[in-house]
Amino acid sequence: MRIVLRALVIVVLICCAVGQTVEGASTVSKAISKLKWRSWSIGIYTGDSPFTLKPASGVKNPVITASSITGVKAGFVADPFMIRVDSTWYMFFEVKNKKTNQGDIGLAVSSDGLKWKFQEIVLDEVFHLSFPHVFEWEGQFYMVPESRQAKSVRLYKAEKFPTRWTYVCELVPGDFVDPCIFHHDGRWWLFVGANPHYNNELRLFYAESLTGHWVEHPMSPIIKNDPMRARPAGRIIFWNGRMYRVAQSDKPFYGSQVRMFEITKLTTTEYREVEIPSSPVLKGSGKGWNARGMHTLDAHEVAPDRWIACVDGCP
């Protein structure tokens, strides 16, 4: 990536030296910006609530970058989800494979949630994978990654956690991104981003069992024509008896910030949400590894008034 950036900078200088047009130099400059925008990496935030997350003290973010990956040449890492089992944290995330130009699912481990070590690629399909929503249910571990290229939302189960995953079934067919699955009030619920070329539509499904028949909610799409809050940004947060949904904001540009909404009504016939006062809860810092934007948040309560989250950002 650095070599390519240097090469493009040299091209800009040559254009100026030989009197090329401003438009030509501007085109190359935009190409440099685009390359930087693809350099996603992963960091760790902490706070006393999911509303007040900040860079973790004593942690040098980002904790995982493309250079952390072994076994494949990675273009970037993004879309982190983590889960704690006994005393160990496991993080699953997208690894952009330069050779295949598609996403694979990588694994990193940590004893404290702060210092991470990449292990291996744990899920690789013939189609692109990302956004590996991992969760535990009745003593078993499951994953619902984005599998848009397969034209379906797919459920995987750990045959041997955390490294061996087996396809179980299709949950819903369709061209969907960033599936967000959760259990509430005796049912399973599934948010999916629709209309992915515009990221402006959110659809909702529910089922009586995880592998059962999924039904689209009568109010779905529950968000239309709104790229500011439609696309999911991470798992549903349960806190103090309330539920919160995190969403990517794609304005003024893709992945610029993460907004948070309290789900105030969720039944098989109704849905309502309201944005929390402190939203957005994540946004670009203006410098460094997450200067331009952030678009994934997976927050976990580890003790009273103590939260830890994995996030991603782009310079």
Legacy VTK file of the C-alpha trace (Angstrom):
# vtk DataFile Version 3.0
C-alpha trace
ASCII
DATASET POLYDATA
POINTS 315 float
0.000 0.000 0.000
2.797 2.479 0.919
4.679 1.691 -2.296
1.577 2.354 -4.380
0.898 5.609 -2.542
4.482 6.792 -3.109
4.171 5.925 -6.801
0.989 7.951 -7.136
2.559 10.920 -5.363
5.459 10.778 -7.827
2.984 10.774 -10.718
1.346 13.914 -9.303
4.725 15.649 -9.088
5.638 14.647 -12.636
2.293 15.922 -13.914
2.974 19.278 -12.310
6.557 19.373 -13.605
5.592 18.774 -17.224
2.675 21.163 -17.103
-0.193 18.690 -17.052
-3.620 20.048 -16.261
-4.883 20.595 -12.766
-7.647 18.131 -13.627
-5.098 15.377 -14.265
-3.341 15.948 -10.967
-6.700 16.068 -9.234
-7.624 12.660 -10.672
-4.456 11.102 -9.270
-5.050 12.829 -5.937
-8.515 11.271 -5.788
-6.975 7.871 -6.508
-4.624 8.322 -3.545
-7.558 9.254 -1.332
-9.462 6.169 -2.492
-6.541 3.881 -1.665
-6.224 5.359 1.804
-9.971 4.947 2.305
-9.604 1.202 1.777
-7.007 0.855 4.577
-9.358 -0.252 7.346
-7.918 -1.519 10.632
-9.250 -2.540 14.050
-9.029 -0.847 17.454
-10.239 -1.297 21.020
-12.392 1.228 22.889
-13.572 1.224 26.511
-16.002 3.254 28.613
-18.452 3.265 31.499
-21.386 2.766 29.105
-21.916 1.888 25.433
-22.660 5.594 24.893
-19.262 6.860 26.103
-16.681 4.646 24.416
-13.202 6.080 23.864
-9.794 4.697 22.845
-8.706 2.257 25.552
-6.124 3.643 27.958
-2.716 2.059 27.520
-3.626 0.542 24.152
-1.879 1.592 20.965
-4.612 1.502 18.340
-4.999 -0.041 15.869
-4.482 -3.430 17.509
-4.960 -5.396 14.267
-3.950 -4.224 10.794
-3.362 -5.829 7.410
0.272 -6.367 8.417
-0.892 -8.479 11.391
-2.233 -11.137 9.032
-0.182 -14.209 8.157
-0.913 -16.947 5.639
-2.524 -14.607 3.095
-1.679 -11.157 1.780
-4.247 -8.821 3.301
-5.418 -5.516 1.882
-7.226 -4.475 5.056
-9.090 -5.797 8.108
-12.536 -4.619 9.214
-15.969 -5.546 10.631
-14.817 -6.970 13.996
-17.007 -9.027 16.338
-15.784 -10.599 19.551
-16.931 -13.039 22.199
-15.483 -14.049 25.571
-15.335 -17.733 26.454
-14.109 -18.479 29.972
-11.126 -16.123 30.345
-10.252 -15.724 26.664
-11.519 -13.224 24.116
-11.961 -14.304 20.493
-12.297 -11.744 17.719
-13.592 -12.553 14.244
-13.265 -10.054 11.398
-13.066 -9.563 7.660
-9.665 -10.049 6.042
-9.559 -8.653 2.512
-7.576 -11.269 0.592
-5.473 -9.544 -2.065
-5.086 -12.719 -4.126
-8.789 -13.483 -4.466
-10.001 -9.898 -3.977
-12.670 -11.144 -1.579
-13.209 -11.196 2.169
-12.276 -14.157 4.368
-12.978 -14.463 8.092
-9.950 -14.148 10.366
-9.468 -14.918 14.056
-7.452 -13.167 16.767
-7.277 -14.017 20.479
-6.618 -12.051 23.666
-6.389 -12.772 27.368
-7.540 -9.292 28.399
-9.395 -7.866 25.380
-6.689 -5.252 24.903
-3.659 -7.027 23.407
-4.465 -9.230 20.418
-2.679 -11.914 18.415
-3.794 -13.042 14.977
-4.267 -16.804 14.663
-5.538 -17.859 11.244
-8.231 -17.639 8.593
-11.139 -19.690 9.941
-13.737 -19.352 7.178
-13.056 -19.072 3.455
-15.738 -19.558 0.814
-15.749 -19.133 -2.964
-17.697 -15.919 -2.378
-17.014 -12.803 -0.322
-17.508 -12.938 3.461
-17.465 -10.112 5.995
-19.257 -8.840 9.125
-18.935 -12.157 11.064
-21.678 -11.813 13.677
-20.637 -14.495 16.200
-22.829 -15.538 19.134
-23.484 -18.355 21.614
-26.835 -20.100 21.997
-27.637 -23.030 24.277
-23.984 -23.956 24.648
-23.205 -23.832 20.920
-21.384 -21.167 18.915
-22.831 -19.744 15.722
-21.861 -17.175 13.113
-23.948 -15.214 10.636
-21.534 -13.383 8.318
-22.396 -11.200 5.383
-22.594 -13.474 2.335
-24.228 -11.144 -0.145
-22.421 -12.652 -3.133
-24.096 -15.993 -2.354
-27.464 -14.196 -2.535
-28.439 -15.438 0.919
-28.012 -14.895 4.656
-26.235 -18.034 5.892
-25.910 -19.616 9.322
-22.691 -21.373 10.384
-22.036 -23.474 13.477
-18.713 -24.121 15.193
-17.820 -27.763 14.736
-14.717 -27.029 16.793
-14.697 -23.537 18.305
-13.100 -21.190 17.354
-11.378 -22.515 14.225
-13.728 -24.921 12.441
-17.084 -23.723 11.104
-19.747 -25.651 9.207
-22.578 -24.306 7.076
-25.965 -25.080 8.646
-28.648 -23.493 6.495
-29.903 -20.429 4.686
-31.878 -18.099 6.929
-33.298 -15.824 4.243
-32.549 -15.516 0.515
-31.592 -12.173 -0.952
-28.974 -9.582 -1.779
-28.401 -8.379 1.792
-25.485 -6.871 3.722
-24.380 -6.817 7.369
-26.923 -9.186 8.975
-27.626 -8.498 12.643
-29.277 -11.396 14.494
-30.546 -11.488 18.089
-32.970 -13.248 20.432
-35.658 -11.266 22.230
-39.006 -12.023 23.834
-38.921 -15.689 22.845
-38.188 -15.067 19.153
-35.258 -14.586 16.816
-34.948 -11.306 14.953
-32.806 -10.368 11.975
-31.930 -6.937 10.589
-30.344 -6.815 7.137
-29.168 -3.957 4.996
-30.918 -3.934 1.622
-30.398 -1.997 -1.598
-26.620 -2.283 -0.974
-25.546 0.013 -3.802
-27.133 2.885 -1.868
-27.137 1.536 1.741
-30.452 3.263 2.295
-32.850 0.470 3.267
-33.236 -1.725 6.376
-35.360 -4.860 6.410
-36.506 -6.919 9.400
-37.347 -10.620 9.725
-38.349 -12.842 12.643
-38.609 -16.582 13.395
-39.779 -18.831 16.206
-36.506 -20.790 16.126
-32.997 -20.125 14.850
-33.273 -22.538 11.930
-37.008 -22.165 11.533
-39.136 -20.363 8.978
-38.198 -16.675 8.801
-40.999 -14.190 8.137
-40.552 -10.623 6.959
-41.992 -8.078 9.373
-45.151 -6.346 8.060
-43.495 -2.929 8.487
-40.374 -4.012 6.586
-38.540 -2.243 5.072
-38.547 -0.370 8.344
-36.201 2.262 6.924
-36.363 3.504 3.334
-34.250 5.997 1.409
-32.057 6.912 4.378
-28.318 6.111 4.063
-27.756 8.009 7.312
-29.118 5.161 9.467
-30.192 2.127 7.441
-27.124 -0.123 7.239
-26.318 -2.162 10.404
-23.026 -1.415 12.174
-22.836 -4.191 14.795
-24.688 -6.404 17.220
-27.733 -5.286 19.184
-26.773 -3.940 22.623
-28.846 -4.960 25.650
-28.368 -2.654 28.640
-30.500 -1.781 31.659
-33.499 -3.581 30.211
-33.335 -1.693 26.921
-32.201 -2.530 23.387
-30.021 -0.422 21.134
-29.300 -0.717 17.426
-26.124 0.700 15.893
-26.137 1.939 12.312
-23.624 3.154 9.771
-23.982 6.677 8.506
-23.024 6.905 4.838
-23.203 10.674 4.623
-21.178 12.666 3.806
-19.363 9.476 2.696
-19.391 5.715 3.242
-18.513 4.593 6.764
-18.116 8.062 8.212
-19.675 7.395 11.636
-21.801 5.081 13.799
-25.151 6.222 15.163
-27.141 4.536 17.957
-30.899 4.092 18.277
-32.985 2.764 21.146
-35.519 0.185 19.983
-38.636 1.319 21.831
-41.125 -1.097 20.260
-40.513 -4.528 18.756
-43.342 -6.970 18.136
-44.413 -9.069 15.178
-46.603 -6.168 14.041
-44.852 -2.996 15.248
-41.393 -1.420 15.232
-40.189 1.909 16.576
-36.792 3.381 17.368
-35.416 6.725 18.507
-31.884 8.061 18.285
-30.088 8.509 21.605
-29.003 12.073 22.534
-25.265 11.282 22.450
-25.351 9.807 18.930
-23.161 9.450 16.898
-21.219 7.225 19.271
-18.268 6.762 16.888
-16.818 8.977 14.184
-13.539 9.804 12.497
-10.980 11.394 14.790
-9.445 13.636 12.143
-6.013 12.038 12.424
-4.247 8.704 12.516
-5.669 5.249 11.891
-9.338 6.338 12.103
-9.012 9.877 10.760
-11.719 9.676 8.137
-14.326 7.313 9.488
-15.515 4.377 11.618
-18.293 1.948 10.680
-18.419 -1.066 13.048
-19.043 -1.309 16.803
-19.295 -4.477 18.905
-19.691 -3.508 22.576
-19.709 -5.826 25.618
-20.376 -5.142 29.292
-17.595 -6.801 31.306
-18.499 -5.408 34.753
-20.807 -2.755 36.232
-19.942 0.575 34.565
-17.256 -1.087 32.455
-17.592 -1.735 28.733
-15.155 -2.881 26.071
-15.672 -2.728 22.317
-13.912 -3.641 19.124
-14.244 -1.020 16.409
-12.777 -0.285 13.011
-11.510 2.851 11.350
-9.990 4.257 8.188
-7.309 6.969 7.797
LINES 1 316
315 0 1 2 3 4 5 6 7 8 9 10 11 12 13 14 15 16 17 18 19 20 21 22 23 24 25 26 27 28 29 30 31 32 33 34 35 36 37 38 39 40 41 42 43 44 45 46 47 48 49 50 51 52 53 54 55 56 57 58 59 60 61 62 63 64 65 66 67 68 69 70 71 72 73 74 75 76 77 78 79 80 81 82 83 84 85 86 87 88 89 90 91 92 93 94 95 96 97 98 99 100 101 102 103 104 105 106 107 108 109 110 111 112 113 114 115 116 117 118 119 120 121 122 123 124 125 126 127 128 129 130 131 132 133 134 135 136 137 138 139 140 141 142 143 144 145 146 147 148 149 150 151 152 153 154 155 156 157 158 159 160 161 162 163 164 165 166 167 168 169 170 171 172 173 174 175 176 177 178 179 180 181 182 183 184 185 186 187 188 189 190 191 192 193 194 195 196 197 198 199 200 201 202 203 204 205 206 207 208 209 210 211 212 213 214 215 216 217 218 219 220 221 222 223 224 225 226 227 228 229 230 231 232 233 234 235 236 237 238 239 240 241 242 243 244 245 246 247 248 249 250 251 252 253 254 255 256 257 258 259 260 261 262 263 264 265 266 267 268 269 270 271 272 273 274 275 276 277 278 279 280 281 282 283 284 285 286 287 288 289 290 291 292 293 294 295 296 297 298 299 300 301 302 303 304 305 306 307 308 309 310 311 312 313 314
